[in-house]
Amino acid sequence: MTKSIVISGPPAVGKTTVAKGLAEEFQLKYLSGGDVLKEIAKEHGFNSDGDDWWDTEDGMKFLSQREENSEFDKKLDKKLISMFDNGGMVITSYTLPWLISDGIKIWLEGSHESSTKRMKTRDNMSTEDAYEITKKRFDKNKALYKKLYNFDFGDDKSVFDLIINTDNLTAQQVIDVTKETVRKLL
C-alpha cells in the first residue's frame, strides 16, 4: 500500500489504538505525531518521557511555549507531511488532515465524558483530573491551531474521508469500521 492514513480527533478518543490496529492490518508503519513533538521538546530541554507526559506540569509548560512560539509546531508538521507523502504510514496528528491533500483521513470523535473516562482508566487518575486535562488540552490546541493555520479543530470536519463517533463502540469495533473504510478507499 502506497497511500498513508492519518487519524485525528480530540485527546483520549482512541487515536493510537486505531492507528496501531490499521498499521498492523495493512503492514504500514505507525507514527505518533505526539511522539515526534515530544522529541522536539526533548531537544529543547524537556524530559518528555512517558506516555502521559502531556498531562504533566512539564507537558503543559511545553504547550504554553508552543502557544508563544509556532516554530515547534511548524517543524513538527513539516516533518509529518514529508513522512506522510512518502506513503506507507499511519500517523496520528491533530493538524495533518488540514495540511495534506492526499491519503486517507479519519476523524474519531466522542463526548468529553467518554474521553475523560478513557483517560481516567488509561492513566489511572481521578475523574476530575482527567476531565480538566482533556478539556484544557483540547481547548488550548484548538486555539493554537486556529492561530497557526486558521482551521477550526474539532468543528471543521470537511477534510475527512470518515468520521466515527467512538462513544458507544469498543476499540475493536472502531478498528473494524476503519479497516472496512480503508479497504474501500484504496
Long-range contacts (C-beta under 8 A, 24 or more apart in sequence): 1-26, 1-27, 1-28, 1-87, 1-88, 1-186, 2-87, 2-88, 3-87, 3-102, 3-103, 3-104, 3-185, 3-186, 4-28, 4-83, 4-84, 4-85, 4-86, 4-87, 4-88, 4-89, 4-90, 4-91, 4-102, 4-103, 4-104, 5-89, 5-90, 5-91, 5-103, 5-104, 5-105, 5-106, 5-182, 6-84, 6-90, 6-91, 6-92, 6-93, 6-96, 6-97, 6-100, 6-103, 6-104, 6-105, 6-106, 7-90, 7-91, 7-92, 7-93, 7-106, 7-108, 7-178, 8-92, 8-93, 8-94, 8-95, 8-96, 8-97, 8-105, 8-106, 8-107, 8-108, 8-160, 9-107, 9-108, 9-109, 9-110, 9-166, 10-109, 10-110, 10-112, 10-115, 10-134, 10-138, 10-154, 11-54, 11-115, 11-119, 11-133, 11-134, 11-137, 11-138, 11-141, 12-115, 12-116, 12-118, 12-119, 12-122, 12-130, 12-134, 13-108, 13-109, 13-110, 13-114, 13-115, 13-118, 13-166, 14-108, 14-110, 14-118, 14-166, 14-171, 14-174, 15-92, 15-108, 16-92, 17-171, 17-174, 17-175, 18-106, 18-108, 18-171, 18-174, 18-175, 18-178, 19-90, 19-91, 19-92, 20-90, 21-171, 21-172, 21-175, 21-178, 21-179, 22-90, 22-175, 22-178, 22-179, 22-182, 23-90, 25-175, 25-179, 25-182, 26-90, 26-182, 28-88, 28-89, 28-90, 29-88, 29-89, 29-90, 30-89, 30-90, 30-91, 31-80, 31-83, 31-89, 31-90, 31-91, 31-92, 32-91, 32-92, 33-76, 33-80, 33-91, 33-92, 33-93, 33-94, 33-95, 33-96, 34-92, 36-76, 36-79, 36-80, 37-72, 37-73, 37-76, 40-72, 40-75, 40-76, 41-72, 44-72, 51-123, 52-123, 54-137, 55-119, 55-123, 55-125, 55-133, 55-137, 60-136, 63-137, 63-140, 63-141, 63-144, 66-144, 67-140, 67-143, 67-144, 67-147, 70-147, 70-148, 73-144, 73-148, 74-148, 94-141, 94-145, 94-153, 95-145, 95-148, 95-149, 95-153, 97-159, 97-160, 98-145, 98-149, 98-151, 98-156, 98-159, 99-149, 104-161, 104-162, 104-181, 104-182, 104-185, 105-159, 105-160, 105-161, 105-162, 106-160, 106-161, 106-162, 106-163, 106-164, 106-178, 106-181, 107-157, 107-160, 107-162, 107-163, 107-164, 108-164, 108-166, 108-174, 109-154, 109-157, 109-163, 109-164, 109-165, 109-166, 110-165, 110-166, 110-167, 111-167, 112-138, 114-166, 114-167, 161-185
